Amino acid sequence: MNQNFRQWYQTNVDVQEQKDAYFRTGKNITWNWSDPSTPSGLKPIYTDNYYWTVYQNYENDTRSRIFGNVEMNYKATHG
């Protein structure tokens, strides 16, 4: 999320307007629409509305994982 602020977000984007658009519609209303005449229609070109990302596009992976490390030392010859 923070990368988007530095890499894809323009400095003239009104963040309050993006917030209002999300809470008014609950949809991914963003400032950088693709061409509506294309088959993909209206979708963001580079980045999503940040409020949509926070409230709708969050990580919900609930798998438990165990990470470890194993090391083995051996000598190929006597010496």
N, C-alpha and C positions, 0 to 999 in steps of 0.2 A: 504494500500500500504506500509506504513512504517513498519508494522508488518512483511511483507514478507522479508524485508531486514534483519531483526534480526532473524527471525525464520527459513525460508526456503532457503534463498539465501546462496550459498557457497562463501567464500571469494576469491576463485580463478576464479570466473566468470568474464569474460571480458565484462564490461558494454558497452564499445564502440563497441564491436563486436555484442552485442545484439541490439544496436541502428542501426548499419549498416544493420543488417539482417531485422529489421522491415522496415526501409525506402527503402530497396532494393526490398522487396516483398510485403509489406503491410499486412503480415500474422503474426500469433502468432508463430514465430520461437523462440524457447527457448533452454536452455541448458540441460534440464532434460526430455528428451523424454521417453515415456513409450515404451514397447516392440512392435515393428512394426508388429510382427507376430500374435498379438492378434486381436480380432475383433474390438477393439476400435482404433487400428492403432496408428499413430503418434499423440499423444496429450501430454501435459505437465503432469508430475506425481504430482508435488507439486505446482508450481507457474508458472504464465504466464510471457511472455516477458513484462517488465515494460512499454516499449514504446507502445506496443499494448494495454495494459491496459489504458494508458493515452489517447490515440487517438481513440480507438475503443470500449472499455468496460467501458465507463463512465456512470454515473447516469443521466438518462433523464426523471425522474419522474416529471411531471408538475402539480400534484394535489395540490390544496390549502387545508390547514388544519387549524383548530382552536383547540387549546388545552385550557383547563380550569380546574378549581378546584371548587368544591362545598362542603360546610361544613354545618352541621346542628347539633345544640345542643338541647337537650330536657331533661326534668326531668321526670322520670317514676312515682315518688310519690311526695306528698307535704312534705316539711320538711326543 
